[in-house]
Amino acid sequence: MKKFTLILSAAAMMLSLASCRTAQQMAKEANKVAITCNPSPIVVKGGQIDADLDITYPKNYFAPRAVMEITPVIVFENGEEAAAPVMFQGEKVANNYIEVKKAGSSMTQHITFPYVEGMAAARLELRGRVTTNGKKWYNIPSRKLADGTNITETLACTKGVYSLKDHGYQPVITYTPEGQIMYLKNSAEVRTKELKGESVNEFKAALNEYAANERTEVKGIDIVAYASPDGGEKLNAKLSDNRSKTATKAYNKVKKGQGFADVSTNVKSVGQDWEGFQQMVTSSNIQDKDLILRVLSMYNDPNVREQEIKNMSSVYQDLASDVLPQLRRARFIATVEYTNYSDAELQSLIKENLDVLDEPALLKAATLVKTSAEKKALYNKAVEKFNSAKACFNIAVVALDDQDNAAAKAQLAKCDQKDADVLNALGVIALREGDKATAEKCFAASKTAEAQQNLGTVAILKGEYAKAASLLGNKGCNAALANLLNGKLDAALSCAQCSCPCSSYIRAIVYNRQGKVSQAKEELAKATSACEKLAARAKTDIEFANL
């Protein structure tokens, strides 16, 4: 019996010792706690670092009255960044911390850090302390969980996609001056007064002026005859043909002794002029014109159209007096080509005679000069002389090209704030300044193709890689990066086709992930030899740790 009592006493003492586990013991035996980090190395995504800590406390490790504070810390060359401490407690602690059973516990704890430049060469470690009385704390030896940070997301180019307003300058400008002669109803006879009328005289004067200008050439004359759409399709077809013949004879008289006399002609008979009829009705003030236009849209048969319109007796009289007579005609239509200033001529005129340039010419000339000061001078001239909204915007683009965001923003304030290109440019500035919310809002409002690409860049920075890939298309560094981050390595290679250092760097990452080490080294050498910034990055880039 005495022996049995001694055994019970020893067992009780052992239980008592277990229940009286000290904070000092817990600190000393902290290596018994299993902790892993996922992912490892840690990764920048959406501008921050997120990781999950899988923690397993063994049986009889955690004292029932203990409180443990664990602080994840990222240590890097420029300093360190600590996450919020995670608090654990034993079963007999009345606080609201994460409870750890005496029998052992397993859990996953999410941690997050803001990304700070310089964290590529970093380590994630845990620091902690433990107490059983709330007064005396014992430090837990720090433990390294991950070495290095994958910062591939930060390769995203935030310069933004934008462009100048189109100058609208045409190397060749086509003019189509015309004159016309009018016929009486059911007649193909050209009256003398028509050949001496204002329309024909203006046509002759215009062509003579063009013929005398060395920069213009009259390429051809179309003689087009019509009949009004009343009186039957067959009758009007024949009448139109006859008018084309008499109009040709009339034109031959008109061109005698003129500067355009040798220009070739082309003769055409249209027949019933339903197109002209519709245009004149649309622009008229005729009552019930909507009803007439509805008839035209409902019926294709010319005879049915004519009869249905004639059935509108109250309207037909207006048509007969105001519209139909204007369709009994023949037109002389010239095609004239004006050869605009060449690039070389524009460059000379910039220096010698700037005032002869119109708005499109000034905008075009600005694309031919080299310096920002020269470009802005020409755009300012266009603003001053023509109040050019395009030039006003293009001044902001020059500032964006010069990385002068403040000047660009000030210039954009002078532009139409609802203009799609202006909204996109404002988004570009916000993107460069790191204001993703404002950038996204501006790009969404702009809705241009460039804004869609810029939304793709924002999606990369938000960690929305699949969305970014769909917005960025299949060409360019950011498109390649989006696919790379989305795990689509072949698509990334397909997008990274240009010879720029960034594309080479992305190809190096792709090849290295694919295990093609020699190709990775070759592309990395191209990138680092061409760009000092990428050369410095490569030294600490976890993507190339094996190289």
C-alpha positions as CSV (number, residue, x, y, z in Angstrom):
1,M,0.0,0.0,0.0
2,K,2.8,2.4,0.9
3,K,4.5,1.7,-2.4
4,F,1.2,2.4,-4.3
5,T,0.9,5.7,-2.4
6,L,4.4,6.7,-3.4
7,I,3.6,6.0,-7.1
8,L,0.4,8.1,-6.9
9,S,2.4,10.9,-5.3
10,A,5.0,10.8,-8.0
11,A,2.4,10.9,-10.7
12,A,0.6,13.8,-9.1
13,M,4.0,15.7,-8.8
14,M,4.6,15.1,-12.5
15,L,1.1,16.4,-13.4
16,S,1.7,19.4,-11.2
17,L,5.1,20.1,-12.9
18,A,3.4,19.9,-16.3
19,S,0.7,22.2,-15.3
20,C,3.2,24.6,-13.9
21,R,5.1,25.0,-17.1
22,T,7.0,28.3,-17.2
23,A,7.2,31.0,-19.8
24,Q,11.0,30.6,-19.7
25,Q,10.6,27.0,-20.7
26,M,8.3,27.8,-23.5
27,A,10.8,30.4,-24.8
28,K,13.6,28.0,-24.6
29,E,11.7,25.2,-26.4
30,A,10.1,27.4,-29.1
31,N,11.8,25.4,-31.8
32,K,9.4,22.6,-31.0
33,V,6.6,24.7,-32.6
34,A,6.3,23.8,-36.3
35,I,5.9,26.9,-38.5
36,T,6.0,27.1,-42.2
37,C,5.4,30.0,-44.6
38,N,3.3,29.8,-47.8
39,P,4.5,31.1,-50.2
40,S,8.2,30.9,-49.7
41,P,9.9,33.0,-50.9
42,I,7.3,35.6,-50.2
43,V,5.6,37.4,-53.2
44,V,4.5,40.9,-54.0
45,K,1.0,40.9,-55.3
46,G,-1.3,43.9,-55.7
47,G,1.4,46.2,-54.2
48,Q,1.6,44.2,-50.9
49,I,3.0,41.0,-49.5
50,D,0.6,38.4,-48.2
51,A,1.5,35.1,-46.7
52,D,0.0,32.3,-44.6
53,L,1.8,30.9,-41.6
54,D,0.9,27.3,-40.8
55,I,1.6,26.8,-37.1
56,T,1.4,23.6,-35.0
57,Y,1.9,23.7,-31.2
58,P,2.8,20.3,-29.9
59,K,1.1,18.6,-26.9
60,N,2.0,19.9,-23.5
61,Y,4.0,22.9,-25.0
62,F,1.6,25.7,-24.3
63,A,1.1,26.5,-20.6
64,P,-2.6,27.0,-19.7
65,R,-1.9,30.5,-18.3
66,A,0.6,31.6,-20.9
67,V,0.2,34.5,-23.4
68,M,2.5,34.5,-26.4
69,E,3.1,37.5,-28.8
70,I,4.5,36.7,-32.2
71,T,5.5,39.5,-34.6
72,P,6.3,38.8,-38.3
73,V,9.0,41.1,-39.6
74,I,10.5,41.6,-43.0
75,V,14.1,42.6,-42.8
76,F,15.8,44.3,-45.7
77,E,18.7,46.5,-46.5
78,N,17.0,49.8,-45.9
79,G,15.3,48.8,-42.7
80,E,12.5,46.5,-41.6
81,E,8.7,46.3,-41.7
82,A,6.7,44.6,-39.0
83,A,3.2,43.2,-39.4
84,A,0.6,43.5,-36.6
85,P,1.5,41.1,-33.7
86,V,-0.4,37.9,-33.4
87,M,-1.5,37.0,-29.9
88,F,-2.0,33.4,-28.5
89,Q,-3.2,32.3,-25.1
90,G,-3.5,29.2,-23.0
91,E,-6.8,27.5,-22.0
92,K,-7.0,29.3,-18.6
93,V,-6.4,32.9,-20.0
94,A,-9.6,35.0,-20.1
95,N,-8.5,37.3,-23.0
96,N,-9.8,37.1,-26.5
97,Y,-6.6,35.9,-28.2
98,I,-6.2,32.8,-30.3
99,E,-6.5,29.9,-27.9
100,V,-3.9,27.1,-27.9
101,K,-4.9,23.8,-26.2
102,K,-2.7,22.0,-23.8
103,A,-3.2,19.0,-26.0
104,G,-1.8,20.9,-28.9
105,S,-3.3,23.0,-31.7
106,S,-2.8,23.7,-35.4
107,M,-3.9,26.8,-37.2
108,T,-3.2,29.0,-40.2
109,Q,-2.5,32.7,-39.6
110,H,-2.6,35.3,-42.5
111,I,-0.1,38.1,-42.5
112,T,0.2,41.1,-44.8
113,F,2.8,43.8,-45.3
114,P,2.9,46.9,-47.6
115,Y,5.6,46.5,-50.2
116,V,8.5,48.8,-49.7
117,E,11.2,49.3,-52.4
118,G,14.3,47.4,-51.5
119,M,12.4,44.3,-50.2
120,A,13.7,42.1,-53.0
121,A,16.7,41.1,-50.9
122,A,14.7,40.5,-47.7
123,R,14.0,37.8,-45.2
124,L,10.8,37.1,-43.3
125,E,11.4,36.3,-39.6
126,L,9.3,35.8,-36.5
127,R,10.1,37.5,-33.3
128,G,8.2,36.8,-30.1
129,R,7.9,36.8,-26.4
130,V,5.9,34.9,-23.8
131,T,4.6,35.4,-20.3
132,T,2.6,33.4,-17.8
133,N,1.9,36.2,-15.3
134,G,1.6,39.3,-17.6
135,K,4.6,40.9,-15.8
136,K,7.7,39.0,-16.7
137,W,8.2,38.4,-20.5
138,Y,10.7,36.1,-22.0
139,N,12.0,36.7,-25.6
140,I,11.7,33.9,-28.1
141,P,14.7,33.5,-30.4
142,S,13.9,34.9,-33.8
143,R,13.2,32.4,-36.6
144,K,13.7,32.9,-40.3
145,L,10.8,31.6,-42.3
146,A,11.5,32.8,-45.9
147,D,14.5,34.2,-47.7
148,G,14.0,36.6,-50.6
149,T,11.0,38.3,-52.1
150,N,9.6,37.8,-55.6
151,I,8.9,41.3,-56.9
152,T,8.2,40.4,-60.5
153,E,4.9,42.3,-60.4
154,T,6.9,45.5,-60.0
155,L,8.2,45.2,-63.6
156,A,4.9,46.7,-64.7
157,C,5.5,49.8,-66.7
158,T,3.5,52.7,-65.2
159,K,4.4,55.2,-67.9
160,G,1.0,54.8,-69.3
161,V,-0.3,54.6,-72.9
162,Y,-1.4,57.9,-74.5
163,S,-0.9,59.8,-77.8
164,L,-1.2,63.1,-79.5
165,K,-4.4,64.2,-81.0
166,D,-4.4,63.4,-84.7
167,H,-3.2,66.4,-86.7
168,G,-5.6,65.7,-89.5
169,Y,-3.1,66.8,-92.1
170,Q,-3.7,65.4,-95.5
171,P,-0.9,65.0,-98.1
172,V,-3.5,65.3,-100.8
173,I,-6.8,67.1,-100.3
174,T,-9.6,66.3,-102.7
175,Y,-12.2,68.9,-103.6
176,T,-15.4,68.3,-105.6
177,P,-16.7,71.6,-106.9
178,E,-19.9,71.3,-109.0
179,G,-22.4,73.2,-111.1
180,Q,-25.8,72.1,-112.3
181,I,-28.3,72.8,-115.0
182,M,-32.1,72.4,-114.4
183,Y,-34.6,71.0,-116.8
184,L,-38.3,71.5,-117.2
185,K,-40.7,68.6,-116.5
186,N,-40.4,65.8,-119.1
187,S,-37.9,67.8,-121.1
188,A,-34.2,67.2,-122.0
189,E,-33.7,70.5,-123.6
190,V,-30.9,72.7,-122.1
191,R,-32.1,76.3,-121.8
192,T,-29.6,79.1,-122.6
193,K,-30.2,80.8,-119.3
194,E,-29.0,77.6,-117.5
195,L,-25.6,77.8,-119.1
196,K,-25.3,81.4,-118.1
197,G,-26.7,80.8,-114.6
198,E,-24.9,81.4,-111.3
199,S,-24.3,77.7,-110.7
200,V,-22.4,77.1,-113.9
201,N,-20.5,80.4,-113.7
202,E,-19.2,79.6,-110.2
203,F,-18.2,76.1,-111.4
204,K,-16.2,77.6,-114.2
205,A,-14.5,80.2,-112.0
206,A,-13.5,77.6,-109.4
207,L,-12.0,75.2,-112.0
208,N,-10.1,78.0,-113.7
209,E,-8.7,79.0,-110.3
210,Y,-7.7,75.4,-109.6
211,A,-6.2,74.9,-113.0
212,A,-4.0,78.0,-112.5
213,N,-2.7,76.8,-109.2
214,E,0.5,74.7,-109.5
215,R,-0.4,72.8,-106.3
216,T,-3.8,71.6,-107.7
217,E,-4.8,69.3,-110.5
218,V,-8.3,68.8,-112.0
219,K,-8.4,65.0,-112.3
220,G,-11.7,64.6,-114.1
221,I,-15.3,65.7,-114.6
222,D,-18.4,63.6,-114.0
223,I,-21.6,64.6,-115.9
224,V,-24.5,63.0,-114.0
225,A,-28.1,63.3,-115.3
226,Y,-31.3,62.6,-113.3
227,A,-35.1,62.5,-113.5
228,S,-37.5,63.3,-110.7
229,P,-39.3,60.2,-109.3
230,D,-42.7,60.9,-110.9
231,G,-44.1,59.9,-114.2
232,G,-43.1,56.2,-114.2
233,E,-39.8,54.3,-114.1
234,K,-39.4,53.6,-117.8
235,L,-40.3,57.1,-118.9
236,N,-37.8,58.6,-116.4
237,A,-35.0,56.2,-117.4
238,K,-35.3,57.4,-121.0
239,L,-35.6,61.0,-120.0
240,S,-32.5,60.7,-117.8
241,D,-30.6,59.2,-120.7
242,N,-31.6,62.0,-123.0
243,R,-30.6,64.6,-120.4
244,S,-27.2,63.0,-120.1
245,K,-26.7,63.5,-123.8
246,T,-27.8,67.1,-123.8
247,A,-25.8,67.9,-120.6
248,T,-22.7,66.5,-122.3
249,K,-23.2,68.9,-125.3
250,A,-23.8,71.7,-122.9
251,Y,-20.6,71.0,-120.9
252,N,-18.6,71.0,-124.2
253,K,-19.8,74.5,-124.7
254,V,-19.0,75.5,-121.1
255,K,-15.4,74.2,-121.3
256,K,-14.4,76.0,-124.5
257,G,-11.5,78.3,-123.9
258,Q,-11.3,77.4,-120.2
259,G,-8.2,76.2,-118.3
260,F,-9.8,72.8,-117.7
261,A,-10.8,72.2,-121.3
262,D,-8.5,69.1,-121.7
263,V,-9.8,67.3,-118.6
264,S,-11.4,63.9,-119.3
265,T,-15.2,63.4,-118.6
266,N,-17.3,60.6,-117.5
267,V,-21.1,60.6,-118.3
268,K,-23.7,58.8,-116.2
269,S,-27.5,58.5,-116.3
270,V,-29.1,57.8,-112.9
271,G,-32.8,57.7,-113.8
272,Q,-35.2,58.4,-111.0
273,D,-33.4,60.3,-108.3
274,W,-34.8,58.6,-105.2
275,E,-31.7,59.3,-103.2
276,G,-31.9,63.0,-103.9
277,F,-35.6,63.0,-103.2
278,Q,-35.0,61.5,-99.7
279,Q,-32.3,64.0,-98.9
280,M,-34.4,67.0,-99.9
281,V,-37.5,65.7,-98.0
282,T,-35.3,65.1,-94.9
283,S,-34.0,68.7,-95.0
284,S,-37.4,70.3,-95.9
285,N,-40.2,71.6,-93.7
286,I,-42.9,69.7,-95.5
287,Q,-45.7,68.6,-93.3
288,D,-45.8,64.8,-92.8
289,K,-42.3,64.4,-94.1
290,D,-41.8,61.6,-91.6
291,L,-44.7,59.7,-93.3
292,I,-43.0,60.2,-96.7
293,L,-39.7,58.9,-95.4
294,R,-41.5,55.9,-93.8
295,V,-43.0,55.0,-97.2
296,L,-39.5,55.1,-98.8
297,S,-38.2,52.7,-96.1
298,M,-41.1,50.4,-96.5
299,Y,-41.2,49.9,-100.3
300,N,-38.3,49.3,-102.7
301,D,-40.4,49.2,-105.9
302,P,-40.2,52.7,-107.5
303,N,-43.7,52.4,-108.9
304,V,-45.2,51.5,-105.5
305,R,-43.3,54.3,-103.8
306,E,-44.6,56.8,-106.4
307,Q,-48.2,55.7,-106.1
308,E,-48.1,55.7,-102.3
309,I,-46.7,59.2,-102.2
310,K,-49.3,60.4,-104.8
311,N,-52.0,59.0,-102.5
312,M,-51.0,61.6,-99.9
313,S,-52.8,64.3,-101.9
314,S,-52.3,67.0,-99.3
315,V,-48.6,66.5,-99.3
316,Y,-48.0,65.7,-102.9
317,Q,-48.7,69.3,-104.0
318,D,-45.9,70.5,-101.8
319,L,-43.6,67.9,-103.2
320,A,-44.6,68.8,-106.8
321,S,-43.9,72.5,-106.2
322,D,-40.9,72.5,-103.9
323,V,-39.0,69.2,-104.3
324,L,-39.5,67.5,-107.6
325,P,-38.5,70.4,-109.8
326,Q,-35.1,70.4,-108.1
327,L,-34.5,66.8,-109.1
328,R,-34.9,67.5,-112.9
329,R,-31.2,68.2,-113.4
330,A,-27.8,67.4,-114.6
331,R,-24.7,67.9,-112.5
332,F,-21.1,68.8,-113.5
333,I,-18.9,67.4,-110.7
334,A,-15.2,67.9,-110.8
335,T,-12.5,65.9,-108.9
336,V,-9.7,68.2,-107.9
337,E,-6.6,67.2,-106.0
338,Y,-4.5,69.7,-104.0
339,T,-1.0,68.5,-103.2
340,N,-0.2,69.7,-99.7
341,Y,3.2,70.8,-98.3
342,S,5.7,68.0,-98.0
343,D,7.5,67.4,-94.7
344,A,10.6,69.3,-96.1
345,E,8.4,72.2,-97.2
346,L,6.7,72.3,-93.7
347,Q,10.1,72.4,-92.0
348,S,11.2,75.3,-94.2
349,L,7.9,77.2,-93.6
350,I,8.4,76.8,-89.9
351,K,11.4,79.0,-90.2
352,E,10.4,81.3,-93.1
353,N,6.7,81.8,-93.2
354,L,4.9,80.2,-90.3
355,D,1.8,82.3,-90.8
356,V,0.8,80.5,-94.0
357,L,0.2,77.3,-92.1
358,D,-3.3,76.3,-91.1
359,E,-4.2,74.4,-88.0
360,P,-3.6,70.9,-89.4
361,A,-0.3,72.0,-90.9
362,L,0.9,73.5,-87.6
363,L,-0.1,70.3,-85.8
364,K,1.7,68.2,-88.4
365,A,4.8,70.5,-88.3
366,A,5.1,69.9,-84.5
367,T,5.6,66.2,-85.2
368,L,8.6,67.0,-87.4
369,V,10.7,69.1,-84.9
370,K,12.9,67.5,-82.3
371,T,12.9,69.4,-79.1
372,S,10.0,69.9,-76.7
373,A,10.4,73.6,-76.8
374,E,10.0,73.6,-80.6
375,K,6.9,71.4,-80.3
376,K,5.3,73.6,-77.7
377,A,6.0,76.7,-79.7
378,L,4.1,75.4,-82.7
379,Y,1.2,74.1,-80.6
380,N,1.0,77.4,-78.8
381,K,0.8,79.1,-82.2
382,A,-2.1,76.9,-83.1
383,V,-3.8,77.7,-79.9
384,E,-3.2,81.4,-80.4
385,K,-4.3,81.6,-84.0
386,F,-7.0,78.9,-84.2
387,N,-8.0,78.3,-80.6
388,S,-7.0,74.7,-81.3
389,A,-8.3,72.3,-78.7
390,K,-6.1,69.6,-80.3
391,A,-3.0,71.7,-79.8
392,C,-4.0,72.6,-76.2
393,F,-4.1,68.8,-75.4
394,N,-0.9,68.1,-77.3
395,I,1.1,70.5,-75.1
396,A,0.1,68.3,-72.2
397,V,1.3,65.2,-74.1
398,V,4.7,66.9,-74.6
399,A,4.9,67.4,-70.9
400,L,4.0,63.8,-70.3
401,D,6.8,62.7,-72.6
402,D,9.1,64.9,-70.6
403,Q,7.9,63.2,-67.3
404,D,6.7,66.6,-66.1
405,N,3.5,65.4,-64.6
406,A,2.8,68.8,-62.8
407,A,3.0,70.7,-66.1
408,A,0.9,68.1,-67.9
409,K,-1.8,68.4,-65.2
410,A,-1.8,72.2,-65.3
411,Q,-2.2,72.1,-69.1
412,L,-5.0,69.5,-69.0
413,A,-6.9,71.8,-66.7
414,K,-7.3,74.1,-69.8
415,C,-8.8,71.3,-71.8
416,D,-12.3,69.9,-72.1
417,Q,-12.6,67.7,-69.0
418,K,-15.1,65.4,-70.7
419,D,-12.9,64.7,-73.6
420,A,-11.9,61.0,-73.7
421,D,-8.2,61.6,-74.4
422,V,-8.1,64.2,-71.6
423,L,-9.6,61.7,-69.2
424,N,-7.1,59.1,-70.2
425,A,-4.2,61.5,-69.8
426,L,-5.4,62.4,-66.3
427,G,-5.5,58.7,-65.5
428,V,-1.9,58.4,-66.7
429,I,-0.8,61.1,-64.3
430,A,-2.6,59.4,-61.4
431,L,-1.1,56.0,-62.4
432,R,2.4,57.5,-62.3
433,E,1.7,59.1,-58.9
434,G,0.5,55.7,-57.5
435,D,-3.1,56.7,-57.2
436,K,-4.7,53.6,-58.5
437,A,-8.2,54.5,-57.6
438,T,-8.2,57.8,-59.5
439,A,-6.4,56.3,-62.4
440,E,-8.9,53.5,-62.7
441,K,-11.8,55.9,-62.5
442,C,-10.4,58.1,-65.3
443,F,-9.6,55.2,-67.6
444,A,-13.1,53.7,-67.1
445,A,-14.7,57.0,-68.0
446,S,-12.4,57.5,-71.0
447,K,-13.3,54.2,-72.7
448,T,-10.6,54.6,-75.4
449,A,-8.5,51.8,-76.6
450,E,-5.5,53.4,-74.8
451,A,-7.5,53.7,-71.6
452,Q,-8.4,50.0,-71.8
453,Q,-4.7,49.1,-72.0
454,N,-4.0,51.4,-69.0
455,L,-6.8,49.6,-67.1
456,G,-4.8,46.5,-67.7
457,T,-1.8,48.0,-66.1
458,V,-3.9,49.0,-63.1
459,A,-5.2,45.4,-62.9
460,I,-1.5,44.2,-62.7
461,L,-0.9,46.6,-59.8
462,K,-4.0,45.4,-58.0
463,G,-2.9,41.8,-58.4
464,E,-5.7,41.0,-60.9
465,Y,-3.5,39.2,-63.4
466,A,-6.2,37.3,-65.4
467,K,-8.1,40.6,-65.9
468,A,-4.9,42.4,-66.8
469,A,-4.1,39.8,-69.5
470,S,-7.5,40.1,-71.1
471,L,-7.3,44.0,-71.2
472,L,-3.7,44.3,-72.4
473,G,-4.0,42.1,-75.5
474,N,-1.2,40.1,-77.0
475,K,1.6,42.6,-77.5
476,G,3.9,44.5,-75.2
477,C,5.8,44.2,-72.0
478,N,2.8,44.7,-69.7
479,A,0.8,42.1,-71.7
480,A,3.8,39.7,-71.4
481,L,4.1,40.4,-67.6
482,A,0.4,39.9,-67.0
483,N,0.5,36.5,-68.7
484,L,3.8,35.6,-66.8
485,L,2.2,36.5,-63.5
486,N,-0.9,34.5,-64.5
487,G,1.3,31.5,-65.1
488,K,0.8,31.5,-68.9
489,L,4.4,31.2,-69.8
490,D,4.0,30.5,-73.6
491,A,1.6,33.5,-73.9
492,A,4.1,35.7,-72.1
493,L,6.8,34.8,-74.6
494,S,4.4,35.4,-77.5
495,C,3.7,38.9,-76.1
496,A,7.3,39.8,-75.4
497,Q,8.4,40.1,-79.0
498,C,10.2,43.5,-79.0
499,S,13.9,44.0,-78.5
500,C,13.6,46.3,-75.6
501,P,15.5,45.5,-72.3
502,C,12.3,44.9,-70.4
503,S,11.1,42.3,-72.9
504,S,14.5,40.6,-72.7
505,Y,14.2,40.6,-68.9
506,I,10.7,39.0,-69.0
507,R,11.9,36.4,-71.5
508,A,14.8,35.6,-69.2
509,I,12.3,35.0,-66.3
510,V,10.1,32.8,-68.5
511,Y,13.0,30.7,-69.8
512,N,14.3,30.3,-66.3
513,R,10.9,29.1,-65.0
514,Q,10.8,26.7,-67.9
515,G,14.2,25.3,-67.0
516,K,15.9,26.7,-70.1
517,V,18.9,28.1,-68.3
518,S,21.1,28.9,-71.2
519,Q,18.4,30.9,-73.0
520,A,17.6,32.6,-69.7
521,K,21.2,33.7,-69.3
522,E,21.3,34.9,-72.8
523,E,18.2,37.1,-72.5
524,L,19.3,38.3,-69.0
525,A,22.7,39.4,-70.5
526,K,20.9,41.4,-73.2
527,A,18.7,43.1,-70.6
528,T,21.3,44.0,-68.1
529,S,23.9,45.2,-70.6
530,A,21.3,47.6,-72.1
531,C,19.7,48.9,-68.8
532,E,21.6,49.8,-65.6
533,K,18.4,49.7,-63.6
534,L,17.6,46.1,-64.7
535,A,21.3,45.2,-64.1
536,A,21.0,46.3,-60.5
537,R,17.6,44.6,-60.1
538,A,18.9,41.2,-61.4
539,K,21.5,41.1,-58.6
540,T,18.8,40.5,-56.0
541,D,16.0,39.1,-58.1
542,I,14.8,35.9,-56.6
543,E,13.7,34.8,-60.1
544,F,17.4,34.3,-60.9
545,A,18.6,32.9,-57.6
546,N,19.7,29.7,-59.4
547,L,21.8,31.6,-61.8
